[in-house]
Amino acid sequence: MRIIEVIASVGIVLVLASARTRAAPTSASEPSAATAASNASSAAPTIKPIKKRFLLSHSSRVYQRPDAGSTVVAHVKAKSRVAVIGITGDWLQIKLSSDKVGFIRTRAAE
């Protein structure tokens, strides 16, 4: 249940940040919203740092980036514990015992 609370908190922060960005006036020298959106899709995702350990309820692939199309760097099994070091969207950034860092979907920890 705690993972859902963390995700909800991050979601609220993102909504508030998004509302602030939309409310800010733009000047002629600032890029348009369409340009900003296109740049955001190519930019690295914002990862909120956290430091928690979770017991996984599902086995999961560990991806290099928070994208199911990225390279799989490892696998984690259900009922194993992982160190969660960040969260972005519906992805958890984890650090494995081998010191590899990667991303799993939040549903693996539900």
Biopython code that builds the backbone (N, CA, C, O; Angstrom):
import numpy as np
from Bio.PDB.StructureBuilder import StructureBuilder

atoms = [
    (1, "MET", "N", (0.817, -1.189, 0.000)),
    (1, "MET", "CA", (0.000, 0.000, 0.000)),
    (1, "MET", "C", (0.864, 1.257, 0.000)),
    (1, "MET", "O", (0.426, 2.283, -0.520)),
    (2, "ARG", "N", (2.064, 1.221, 0.556)),
    (2, "ARG", "CA", (2.932, 2.399, 0.630)),
    (2, "ARG", "C", (3.372, 2.855, -0.751)),
    (2, "ARG", "O", (3.517, 4.056, -0.980)),
    (3, "ILE", "N", (3.587, 1.926, -1.677)),
    (3, "ILE", "CA", (4.012, 2.320, -3.024)),
    (3, "ILE", "C", (2.932, 3.167, -3.675)),
    (3, "ILE", "O", (3.242, 4.112, -4.400)),
    (4, "ILE", "N", (1.671, 2.843, -3.429)),
    (4, "ILE", "CA", (0.578, 3.613, -4.000)),
    (4, "ILE", "C", (0.576, 5.025, -3.416)),
    (4, "ILE", "O", (0.315, 5.990, -4.135)),
    (5, "GLU", "N", (0.864, 5.153, -2.121)),
    (5, "GLU", "CA", (0.939, 6.473, -1.501)),
    (5, "GLU", "C", (2.072, 7.292, -2.105)),
    (5, "GLU", "O", (1.901, 8.487, -2.348)),
    (6, "VAL", "N", (3.223, 6.677, -2.351)),
    (6, "VAL", "CA", (4.366, 7.373, -2.953)),
    (6, "VAL", "C", (3.995, 7.828, -4.358)),
    (6, "VAL", "O", (4.265, 8.968, -4.738)),
    (7, "ILE", "N", (3.378, 6.942, -5.124)),
    (7, "ILE", "CA", (2.998, 7.281, -6.494)),
    (7, "ILE", "C", (1.980, 8.427, -6.486)),
    (7, "ILE", "O", (2.073, 9.346, -7.300)),
    (8, "ALA", "N", (1.024, 8.373, -5.580)),
    (8, "ALA", "CA", (0.023, 9.437, -5.480)),
    (8, "ALA", "C", (0.689, 10.768, -5.141)),
    (8, "ALA", "O", (0.329, 11.799, -5.709)),
    (9, "SER", "N", (1.650, 10.758, -4.229)),
    (9, "SER", "CA", (2.355, 11.989, -3.852)),
    (9, "SER", "C", (3.108, 12.569, -5.038)),
    (9, "SER", "O", (3.065, 13.776, -5.278)),
    (10, "VAL", "N", (3.791, 11.717, -5.772)),
    (10, "VAL", "CA", (4.541, 12.170, -6.946)),
    (10, "VAL", "C", (3.573, 12.719, -7.985)),
    (10, "VAL", "O", (3.855, 13.737, -8.618)),
    (11, "GLY", "N", (2.441, 12.059, -8.165)),
    (11, "GLY", "CA", (1.443, 12.525, -9.124)),
    (11, "GLY", "C", (0.938, 13.905, -8.780)),
    (11, "GLY", "O", (0.765, 14.740, -9.668)),
    (12, "ILE", "N", (0.696, 14.162, -7.508)),
    (12, "ILE", "CA", (0.211, 15.474, -7.071)),
    (12, "ILE", "C", (1.264, 16.534, -7.357)),
    (12, "ILE", "O", (0.934, 17.614, -7.848)),
    (13, "VAL", "N", (2.509, 16.247, -7.063)),
    (13, "VAL", "CA", (3.599, 17.192, -7.319)),
    (13, "VAL", "C", (3.693, 17.494, -8.807)),
    (13, "VAL", "O", (3.859, 18.651, -9.196)),
    (14, "LEU", "N", (3.589, 16.463, -9.644)),
    (14, "LEU", "CA", (3.672, 16.671, -11.087)),
    (14, "LEU", "C", (2.501, 17.503, -11.596)),
    (14, "LEU", "O", (2.688, 18.358, -12.463)),
    (15, "VAL", "N", (1.310, 17.273, -11.080)),
    (15, "VAL", "CA", (0.136, 18.055, -11.493)),
    (15, "VAL", "C", (0.323, 19.516, -11.106)),
    (15, "VAL", "O", (0.041, 20.412, -11.902)),
    (16, "LEU", "N", (0.798, 19.763, -9.882)),
    (16, "LEU", "CA", (1.015, 21.138, -9.443)),
    (16, "LEU", "C", (2.092, 21.820, -10.285)),
    (16, "LEU", "O", (1.940, 22.980, -10.668)),
    (17, "ALA", "N", (3.163, 21.114, -10.568)),
    (17, "ALA", "CA", (4.243, 21.687, -11.390)),
    (17, "ALA", "C", (3.737, 21.978, -12.791)),
    (17, "ALA", "O", (4.086, 23.002, -13.378)),
    (18, "SER", "N", (2.925, 21.095, -13.326)),
    (18, "SER", "CA", (2.365, 21.289, -14.656)),
    (18, "SER", "C", (1.446, 22.503, -14.682)),
    (18, "SER", "O", (1.479, 23.281, -15.635)),
    (19, "ALA", "N", (0.628, 22.674, -13.648)),
    (19, "ALA", "CA", (-0.286, 23.807, -13.574)),
    (19, "ALA", "C", (0.492, 25.118, -13.497)),
    (19, "ALA", "O", (0.101, 26.107, -14.118)),
    (20, "ARG", "N", (1.590, 25.134, -12.740)),
    (20, "ARG", "CA", (2.427, 26.325, -12.637)),
    (20, "ARG", "C", (3.045, 26.675, -13.975)),
    (20, "ARG", "O", (3.114, 27.846, -14.349)),
    (21, "THR", "N", (3.497, 25.650, -14.701)),
    (21, "THR", "CA", (4.128, 25.867, -15.999)),
    (21, "THR", "C", (3.121, 26.454, -16.983)),
    (21, "THR", "O", (3.456, 27.359, -17.747)),
    (22, "ARG", "N", (1.894, 25.946, -16.969)),
    (22, "ARG", "CA", (0.861, 26.442, -17.887)),
    (22, "ARG", "C", (0.451, 27.871, -17.543)),
    (22, "ARG", "O", (0.105, 28.646, -18.435)),
    (23, "ALA", "N", (0.487, 28.224, -16.268)),
    (23, "ALA", "CA", (0.047, 29.550, -15.843)),
    (23, "ALA", "C", (1.107, 30.613, -16.093)),
    (23, "ALA", "O", (0.781, 31.799, -16.131)),
    (24, "ALA", "N", (2.355, 30.226, -16.261)),
    (24, "ALA", "CA", (3.433, 31.196, -16.449)),
    (24, "ALA", "C", (3.300, 31.869, -17.809)),
    (24, "ALA", "O", (3.103, 31.190, -18.817)),
    (25, "PRO", "N", (3.406, 33.207, -17.851)),
    (25, "PRO", "CA", (3.310, 33.902, -19.138)),
    (25, "PRO", "C", (4.537, 33.601, -19.981)),
    (25, "PRO", "O", (5.632, 33.405, -19.456)),
    (26, "THR", "N", (4.345, 33.565, -21.293)),
    (26, "THR", "CA", (5.463, 33.303, -22.196)),
    (26, "THR", "C", (5.822, 34.588, -22.903)),
    (26, "THR", "O", (4.954, 35.408, -23.202)),
    (27, "SER", "N", (7.094, 34.761, -23.169)),
    (27, "SER", "CA", (7.542, 35.920, -23.924)),
    (27, "SER", "C", (7.889, 35.464, -25.337)),
    (27, "SER", "O", (7.917, 34.265, -25.614)),
    (28, "ALA", "N", (8.145, 36.390, -26.205)),
    (28, "ALA", "CA", (8.448, 36.061, -27.595)),
    (28, "ALA", "C", (9.735, 35.261, -27.718)),
    (28, "ALA", "O", (9.904, 34.520, -28.687)),
    (29, "SER", "N", (10.647, 35.392, -26.757)),
    (29, "SER", "CA", (11.914, 34.679, -26.845)),
    (29, "SER", "C", (11.822, 33.241, -26.354)),
    (29, "SER", "O", (12.738, 32.452, -26.589)),
    (30, "GLU", "N", (10.711, 32.877, -25.663)),
    (30, "GLU", "CA", (10.547, 31.519, -25.158)),
    (30, "GLU", "C", (9.979, 30.631, -26.245)),
    (30, "GLU", "O", (9.211, 31.100, -27.086)),
    (31, "PRO", "N", (10.349, 29.328, -26.245)),
    (31, "PRO", "CA", (9.818, 28.427, -27.263)),
    (31, "PRO", "C", (8.319, 28.212, -27.059)),
    (31, "PRO", "O", (7.801, 28.357, -25.952)),
    (32, "SER", "N", (7.639, 27.865, -28.142)),
    (32, "SER", "CA", (6.199, 27.602, -28.055)),
    (32, "SER", "C", (5.940, 26.329, -27.275)),
    (32, "SER", "O", (6.867, 25.559, -27.021)),
    (33, "ALA", "N", (4.686, 26.095, -26.888)),
    (33, "ALA", "CA", (4.319, 24.893, -26.148)),
    (33, "ALA", "C", (4.601, 23.649, -26.976)),
    (33, "ALA", "O", (5.019, 22.628, -26.429)),
    (34, "ALA", "N", (4.381, 23.714, -28.280)),
    (34, "ALA", "CA", (4.639, 22.559, -29.150)),
    (34, "ALA", "C", (6.131, 22.231, -29.184)),
    (34, "ALA", "O", (6.513, 21.062, -29.150)),
    (35, "THR", "N", (6.967, 23.259, -29.251)),
    (35, "THR", "CA", (8.414, 23.036, -29.245)),
    (35, "THR", "C", (8.856, 22.469, -27.909)),
    (35, "THR", "O", (9.683, 21.558, -27.862)),
    (36, "ALA", "N", (8.314, 22.995, -26.830)),
    (36, "ALA", "CA", (8.669, 22.501, -25.490)),
    (36, "ALA", "C", (8.251, 21.049, -25.337)),
    (36, "ALA", "O", (8.996, 20.250, -24.770)),
    (37, "ALA", "N", (7.067, 20.693, -25.836)),
    (37, "ALA", "CA", (6.593, 19.306, -25.742)),
    (37, "ALA", "C", (7.486, 18.381, -26.541)),
    (37, "ALA", "O", (7.788, 17.274, -26.096)),
    (38, "SER", "N", (7.913, 18.818, -27.719)),
    (38, "SER", "CA", (8.780, 17.957, -28.528)),
    (38, "SER", "C", (10.144, 17.793, -27.871)),
    (38, "SER", "O", (10.737, 16.716, -27.945)),
    (39, "ASN", "N", (10.654, 18.850, -27.226)),
    (39, "ASN", "CA", (11.928, 18.745, -26.512)),
    (39, "ASN", "C", (11.795, 17.867, -25.280)),
    (39, "ASN", "O", (12.729, 17.141, -24.938)),
    (40, "ALA", "N", (10.649, 17.919, -24.606)),
    (40, "ALA", "CA", (10.437, 17.133, -23.390)),
    (40, "ALA", "C", (10.443, 15.647, -23.696)),
    (40, "ALA", "O", (10.912, 14.848, -22.885)),
    (41, "SER", "N", (9.925, 15.266, -24.862)),
    (41, "SER", "CA", (9.884, 13.838, -25.189)),
    (41, "SER", "C", (11.274, 13.276, -25.420)),
    (41, "SER", "O", (11.494, 12.079, -25.229)),
    (42, "SER", "N", (12.226, 14.122, -25.831)),
    (42, "SER", "CA", (13.581, 13.637, -26.053)),
    (42, "SER", "C", (14.467, 13.833, -24.828)),
    (42, "SER", "O", (15.570, 13.289, -24.765)),
    (43, "ALA", "N", (13.987, 14.612, -23.851)),
    (43, "ALA", "CA", (14.759, 14.865, -22.636)),
    (43, "ALA", "C", (14.649, 13.685, -21.681)),
    (43, "ALA", "O", (13.726, 12.875, -21.768)),
    (44, "ALA", "N", (15.602, 13.606, -20.778)),
    (44, "ALA", "CA", (15.583, 12.548, -19.762)),
    (44, "ALA", "C", (14.404, 12.770, -18.822)),
    (44, "ALA", "O", (14.054, 13.913, -18.526)),
    (45, "PRO", "N", (13.786, 11.679, -18.346)),
    (45, "PRO", "CA", (12.651, 11.841, -17.433)),
    (45, "PRO", "C", (13.102, 12.401, -16.088)),
    (45, "PRO", "O", (14.242, 12.200, -15.670)),
    (46, "THR", "N", (12.199, 13.102, -15.421)),
    (46, "THR", "CA", (12.477, 13.613, -14.088)),
    (46, "THR", "C", (12.273, 12.485, -13.091)),
    (46, "THR", "O", (11.195, 11.894, -13.019)),
    (47, "ILE", "N", (13.304, 12.194, -12.332)),
    (47, "ILE", "CA", (13.247, 11.102, -11.362)),
    (47, "ILE", "C", (13.277, 11.702, -9.967)),
    (47, "ILE", "O", (14.218, 12.406, -9.599)),
    (48, "LYS", "N", (12.226, 11.413, -9.186)),
    (48, "LYS", "CA", (12.174, 11.882, -7.806)),
    (48, "LYS", "C", (12.952, 10.882, -6.954)),
    (48, "LYS", "O", (12.599, 9.703, -6.919)),
    (49, "PRO", "N", (14.002, 11.330, -6.269)),
    (49, "PRO", "CA", (14.780, 10.395, -5.448)),
    (49, "PRO", "C", (14.003, 9.939, -4.215)),
    (49, "PRO", "O", (13.346, 10.736, -3.545)),
    (50, "ILE", "N", (14.092, 8.662, -3.936)),
    (50, "ILE", "CA", (13.558, 8.089, -2.703)),
    (50, "ILE", "C", (14.532, 7.012, -2.258)),
    (50, "ILE", "O", (15.394, 6.588, -3.027)),
    (51, "LYS", "N", (14.395, 6.583, -1.046)),
    (51, "LYS", "CA", (15.275, 5.538, -0.526)),
    (51, "LYS", "C", (14.403, 4.580, 0.284)),
    (51, "LYS", "O", (14.140, 4.804, 1.466)),
    (52, "LYS", "N", (13.960, 3.509, -0.374)),
    (52, "LYS", "CA", (13.078, 2.520, 0.251)),
    (52, "LYS", "C", (13.470, 1.132, -0.228)),
    (52, "LYS", "O", (14.125, 0.977, -1.259)),
    (53, "ARG", "N", (13.063, 0.131, 0.529)),
    (53, "ARG", "CA", (13.221, -1.264, 0.103)),
    (53, "ARG", "C", (11.831, -1.840, -0.055)),
    (53, "ARG", "O", (10.964, -1.650, 0.799)),
    (54, "PHE", "N", (11.626, -2.545, -1.149)),
    (54, "PHE", "CA", (10.319, -3.135, -1.418)),
    (54, "PHE", "C", (10.452, -4.618, -1.662)),
    (54, "PHE", "O", (11.446, -5.088, -2.216)),
    (55, "LEU", "N", (9.441, -5.349, -1.241)),
    (55, "LEU", "CA", (9.314, -6.763, -1.536)),
    (55, "LEU", "C", (8.494, -6.859, -2.811)),
    (55, "LEU", "O", (7.376, -6.347, -2.869)),
    (56, "LEU", "N", (9.038, -7.508, -3.833)),
    (56, "LEU", "CA", (8.343, -7.590, -5.115)),
    (56, "LEU", "C", (7.254, -8.648, -5.087)),
    (56, "LEU", "O", (7.462, -9.759, -4.598)),
    (57, "SER", "N", (6.106, -8.296, -5.610)),
    (57, "SER", "CA", (4.999, -9.247, -5.690)),
    (57, "SER", "C", (4.985, -9.965, -7.040)),
    (57, "SER", "O", (4.320, -10.989, -7.193)),
    (58, "HIS", "N", (5.718, -9.430, -8.015)),
    (58, "HIS", "CA", (5.780, -10.022, -9.350)),
    (58, "HIS", "C", (7.226, -10.039, -9.842)),
    (58, "HIS", "O", (8.013, -9.150, -9.517)),
    (59, "SER", "N", (7.562, -11.057, -10.625)),
    (59, "SER", "CA", (8.858, -11.054, -11.306)),
    (59, "SER", "C", (8.819, -9.957, -12.369)),
    (59, "SER", "O", (7.753, -9.619, -12.885)),
    (60, "SER", "N", (9.975, -9.412, -12.686)),
    (60, "SER", "CA", (9.997, -8.301, -13.626)),
    (60, "SER", "C", (11.332, -8.213, -14.349)),
    (60, "SER", "O", (12.375, -8.608, -13.830)),
    (61, "ARG", "N", (11.265, -7.688, -15.551)),
    (61, "ARG", "CA", (12.478, -7.309, -16.265)),
    (61, "ARG", "C", (12.942, -5.975, -15.698)),
    (61, "ARG", "O", (12.126, -5.158, -15.272)),
    (62, "VAL", "N", (14.244, -5.755, -15.694)),
    (62, "VAL", "CA", (14.815, -4.476, -15.267)),
    (62, "VAL", "C", (15.329, -3.796, -16.536)),
    (62, "VAL", "O", (16.198, -4.325, -17.229)),
    (63, "TYR", "N", (14.780, -2.624, -16.826)),
    (63, "TYR", "CA", (15.112, -1.908, -18.044)),
    (63, "TYR", "C", (16.162, -0.826, -17.790)),
    (63, "TYR", "O", (16.276, -0.291, -16.688)),
    (64, "GLN", "N", (16.915, -0.524, -18.830)),
    (64, "GLN", "CA", (17.955, 0.497, -18.726)),
    (64, "GLN", "C", (17.345, 1.876, -18.478)),
    (64, "GLN", "O", (17.897, 2.669, -17.716)),
    (65, "ARG", "N", (16.215, 2.164, -19.115)),
    (65, "ARG", "CA", (15.501, 3.436, -18.956)),
    (65, "ARG", "C", (14.049, 3.143, -18.594)),
    (65, "ARG", "O", (13.607, 2.004, -18.749)),
    (66, "PRO", "N", (13.295, 4.126, -18.121)),
    (66, "PRO", "CA", (11.885, 3.898, -17.801)),
    (66, "PRO", "C", (11.039, 3.826, -19.072)),
    (66, "PRO", "O", (10.176, 4.668, -19.322)),
    (67, "ASP", "N", (11.318, 2.799, -19.859)),
    (67, "ASP", "CA", (10.677, 2.611, -21.157)),
    (67, "ASP", "C", (10.772, 1.129, -21.505)),
    (67, "ASP", "O", (11.871, 0.578, -21.567)),
    (68, "ALA", "N", (9.637, 0.484, -21.731)),
    (68, "ALA", "CA", (9.626, -0.952, -22.019)),
    (68, "ALA", "C", (10.332, -1.281, -23.334)),
    (68, "ALA", "O", (10.620, -2.448, -23.599)),
    (69, "GLY", "N", (10.612, -0.285, -24.149)),
    (69, "GLY", "CA", (11.343, -0.495, -25.394)),
    (69, "GLY", "C", (12.856, -0.410, -25.213)),
    (69, "GLY", "O", (13.604, -0.658, -26.159)),
    (70, "SER", "N", (13.312, -0.064, -24.017)),
    (70, "SER", "CA", (14.758, 0.056, -23.791)),
    (70, "SER", "C", (15.372, -1.314, -23.490)),
    (70, "SER", "O", (14.654, -2.305, -23.357)),
    (71, "THR", "N", (16.666, -1.362, -23.386)),
    (71, "THR", "CA", (17.407, -2.590, -23.155)),
    (71, "THR", "C", (17.107, -3.184, -21.782)),
    (71, "THR", "O", (17.044, -2.466, -20.783)),
    (72, "VAL", "N", (16.924, -4.502, -21.745)),
    (72, "VAL", "CA", (16.741, -5.214, -20.474)),
    (72, "VAL", "C", (18.134, -5.476, -19.906)),
    (72, "VAL", "O", (18.970, -6.093, -20.566)),
    (73, "VAL", "N", (18.386, -5.004, -18.668)),
    (73, "VAL", "CA", (19.706, -5.151, -18.063)),
    (73, "VAL", "C", (19.761, -6.263, -17.025)),
    (73, "VAL", "O", (20.842, -6.716, -16.648)),
    (74, "ALA", "N", (18.583, -6.706, -16.561)),
    (74, "ALA", "CA", (18.542, -7.771, -15.548)),
    (74, "ALA", "C", (17.097, -8.241, -15.395)),
    (74, "ALA", "O", (16.181, -7.716, -16.028)),
    (75, "HIS", "N", (16.924, -9.231, -14.547)),
    (75, "HIS", "CA", (15.598, -9.725, -14.166)),
    (75, "HIS", "C", (15.560, -9.827, -12.645)),
    (75, "HIS", "O", (16.561, -10.164, -12.013)),
    (76, "VAL", "N", (14.410, -9.538, -12.065)),
    (76, "VAL", "CA", (14.227, -9.718, -10.631)),
    (76, "VAL", "C", (13.039, -10.650, -10.426)),
    (76, "VAL", "O", (12.065, -10.612, -11.178)),
    (77, "LYS", "N", (13.134, -11.478, -9.407)),
    (77, "LYS", "CA", (12.097, -12.466, -9.149)),
    (77, "LYS", "C", (11.127, -11.976, -8.087)),
    (77, "LYS", "O", (11.469, -11.162, -7.229)),
    (78, "ALA", "N", (9.912, -12.493, -8.170)),
    (78, "ALA", "CA", (8.903, -12.200, -7.154)),
    (78, "ALA", "C", (9.432, -12.646, -5.794)),
    (78, "ALA", "O", (10.201, -13.602, -5.695)),
    (79, "LYS", "N", (9.015, -11.952, -4.770)),
    (79, "LYS", "CA", (9.387, -12.203, -3.379)),
    (79, "LYS", "C", (10.845, -11.854, -3.070)),
    (79, "LYS", "O", (11.359, -12.223, -2.013)),
    (80, "SER", "N", (11.513, -11.146, -3.987)),
    (80, "SER", "CA", (12.849, -10.644, -3.674)),
    (80, "SER", "C", (12.712, -9.181, -3.260)),
    (80, "SER", "O", (11.742, -8.513, -3.618)),
    (81, "ARG", "N", (13.678, -8.702, -2.516)),
    (81, "ARG", "CA", (13.665, -7.304, -2.065)),
    (81, "ARG", "C", (14.583, -6.491, -2.962)),
    (81, "ARG", "O", (15.660, -6.944, -3.351)),
    (82, "VAL", "N", (14.137, -5.277, -3.284)),
    (82, "VAL", "CA", (14.944, -4.385, -4.103)),
    (82, "VAL", "C", (15.050, -3.034, -3.411)),
    (82, "VAL", "O", (14.146, -2.615, -2.687)),
    (83, "ALA", "N", (16.166, -2.363, -3.648)),
    (83, "ALA", "CA", (16.373, -1.009, -3.135)),
    (83, "ALA", "C", (15.842, -0.036, -4.185)),
    (83, "ALA", "O", (16.380, 0.050, -5.289)),
    (84, "VAL", "N", (14.799, 0.685, -3.840)),
    (84, "VAL", "CA", (14.230, 1.678, -4.741)),
    (84, "VAL", "C", (14.905, 3.009, -4.446)),
    (84, "VAL", "O", (14.904, 3.486, -3.311)),
    (85, "ILE", "N", (15.487, 3.606, -5.497)),
    (85, "ILE", "CA", (16.233, 4.851, -5.310)),
    (85, "ILE", "C", (15.580, 6.037, -6.002)),
    (85, "ILE", "O", (16.021, 7.176, -5.850)),
    (86, "GLY", "N", (14.516, 5.760, -6.771)),
    (86, "GLY", "CA", (13.826, 6.855, -7.448)),
    (86, "GLY", "C", (12.509, 6.398, -8.031)),
    (86, "GLY", "O", (12.231, 5.202, -8.121)),
    (87, "ILE", "N", (11.696, 7.374, -8.428)),
    (87, "ILE", "CA", (10.415, 7.074, -9.051)),
    (87, "ILE", "C", (10.134, 8.116, -10.123)),
    (87, "ILE", "O", (10.396, 9.304, -9.936)),
    (88, "THR", "N", (9.598, 7.660, -11.247)),
    (88, "THR", "CA", (9.183, 8.538, -12.327)),
    (88, "THR", "C", (7.986, 7.911, -13.021)),
    (88, "THR", "O", (8.075, 6.794, -13.531)),
    (89, "GLY", "N", (6.882, 8.616, -13.042)),
    (89, "GLY", "CA", (5.672, 8.064, -13.644)),
    (89, "GLY", "C", (5.294, 6.758, -12.967)),
    (89, "GLY", "O", (5.182, 6.701, -11.742)),
    (90, "ASP", "N", (5.096, 5.707, -13.757)),
    (90, "ASP", "CA", (4.772, 4.399, -13.177)),
    (90, "ASP", "C", (5.976, 3.465, -13.190)),
    (90, "ASP", "O", (5.834, 2.251, -13.336)),
    (91, "TRP", "N", (7.152, 4.042, -13.037)),
    (91, "TRP", "CA", (8.411, 3.285, -13.000)),
    (91, "TRP", "C", (9.156, 3.542, -11.695)),
    (91, "TRP", "O", (9.184, 4.666, -11.192)),
    (92, "LEU", "N", (9.754, 2.490, -11.159)),
    (92, "LEU", "CA", (10.632, 2.596, -9.997)),
    (92, "LEU", "C", (12.071, 2.439, -10.466)),
    (92, "LEU", "O", (12.381, 1.523, -11.228)),
    (93, "GLN", "N", (12.940, 3.319, -10.019)),
    (93, "GLN", "CA", (14.365, 3.166, -10.296)),
    (93, "GLN", "C", (14.940, 2.341, -9.155)),
    (93, "GLN", "O", (14.781, 2.687, -7.984)),
    (94, "ILE", "N", (15.610, 1.243, -9.504)),
    (94, "ILE", "CA", (16.131, 0.348, -8.471)),
    (94, "ILE", "C", (17.636, 0.174, -8.625)),
    (94, "ILE", "O", (18.204, 0.360, -9.701)),
    (95, "LYS", "N", (18.259, -0.191, -7.506)),
    (95, "LYS", "CA", (19.676, -0.522, -7.507)),
    (95, "LYS", "C", (19.782, -1.966, -7.037)),
    (95, "LYS", "O", (19.343, -2.308, -5.939)),
    (96, "LEU", "N", (20.364, -2.801, -7.876)),
    (96, "LEU", "CA", (20.499, -4.216, -7.566)),
    (96, "LEU", "C", (21.737, -4.468, -6.720)),
    (96, "LEU", "O", (22.597, -3.596, -6.597)),
    (97, "SER", "N", (21.830, -5.654, -6.140)),
    (97, "SER", "CA", (22.984, -6.006, -5.311)),
    (97, "SER", "C", (24.283, -5.987, -6.123)),
    (97, "SER", "O", (25.367, -5.835, -5.559)),
    (98, "SER", "N", (24.173, -6.140, -7.440)),
    (98, "SER", "CA", (25.353, -6.086, -8.316)),
    (98, "SER", "C", (25.739, -4.645, -8.652)),
    (98, "SER", "O", (26.623, -4.418, -9.477)),
    (99, "ASP", "N", (25.084, -3.672, -8.018)),
    (99, "ASP", "CA", (25.267, -2.238, -8.235)),
    (99, "ASP", "C", (24.733, -1.753, -9.581)),
    (99, "ASP", "O", (24.935, -0.592, -9.939)),
    (100, "LYS", "N", (24.055, -2.624, -10.333)),
    (100, "LYS", "CA", (23.388, -2.172, -11.554)),
    (100, "LYS", "C", (22.180, -1.340, -11.149)),
    (100, "LYS", "O", (21.521, -1.621, -10.148)),
    (101, "VAL", "N", (21.904, -0.314, -11.941)),
    (101, "VAL", "CA", (20.735, 0.527, -11.720)),
    (101, "VAL", "C", (19.835, 0.379, -12.930)),
    (101, "VAL", "O", (20.301, 0.390, -14.069)),
    (102, "GLY", "N", (18.546, 0.240, -12.677)),
    (102, "GLY", "CA", (17.603, 0.102, -13.765)),
    (102, "GLY", "C", (16.197, 0.457, -13.309)),
    (102, "GLY", "O", (16.006, 0.993, -12.217)),
    (103, "PHE", "N", (15.225, 0.159, -14.141)),
    (103, "PHE", "CA", (13.840, 0.539, -13.878)),
    (103, "PHE", "C", (12.917, -0.662, -14.006)),
    (103, "PHE", "O", (13.073, -1.493, -14.901)),
    (104, "ILE", "N", (11.947, -0.740, -13.088)),
    (104, "ILE", "CA", (10.885, -1.729, -13.160)),
    (104, "ILE", "C", (9.562, -0.987, -13.043)),
    (104, "ILE", "O", (9.505, 0.121, -12.511)),
    (105, "ARG", "N", (8.508, -1.601, -13.540)),
    (105, "ARG", "CA", (7.180, -1.000, -13.418)),
    (105, "ARG", "C", (6.734, -1.058, -11.959)),
    (105, "ARG", "O", (7.073, -1.999, -11.242)),
    (106, "THR", "N", (5.986, -0.069, -11.527)),
    (106, "THR", "CA", (5.531, -0.024, -10.134)),
    (106, "THR", "C", (4.652, -1.217, -9.796)),
    (106, "THR", "O", (4.614, -1.640, -8.641)),
    (107, "ARG", "N", (3.948, -1.767, -10.771)),
    (107, "ARG", "CA", (3.042, -2.888, -10.476)),
    (107, "ARG", "C", (3.790, -4.137, -10.016)),
    (107, "ARG", "O", (3.178, -5.036, -9.438)),
    (108, "ALA", "N", (5.086, -4.213, -10.257)),
    (108, "ALA", "CA", (5.872, -5.357, -9.772)),
    (108, "ALA", "C", (5.996, -5.329, -8.245)),
    (108, "ALA", "O", (6.261, -6.355, -7.618)),
    (109, "ALA", "N", (5.802, -4.144, -7.656)),
    (109, "ALA", "CA", (5.936, -3.996, -6.212)),
    (109, "ALA", "C", (4.586, -3.871, -5.518)),
    (109, "ALA", "O", (4.542, -3.593, -4.319)),
    (110, "GLU", "N", (3.499, -4.066, -6.226)),
    (110, "GLU", "CA", (2.167, -3.930, -5.609)),
    (110, "GLU", "C", (1.710, -5.221, -5.013)),
    (110, "GLU", "O", (0.615, -5.289, -4.454)),
]
sb = StructureBuilder()
sb.init_structure("model")
sb.init_model(0)
sb.init_chain("A")
sb.init_seg("    ")
for serial, (resi, resn, name, xyz) in enumerate(atoms, 1):
    if name == "N":
        sb.init_residue(resn, " ", resi, " ")
    sb.init_atom(name, np.array(xyz, "f"), 0.0, 1.0, " ", f" {name:<3s}", serial, name[0])
structure = sb.get_structure()
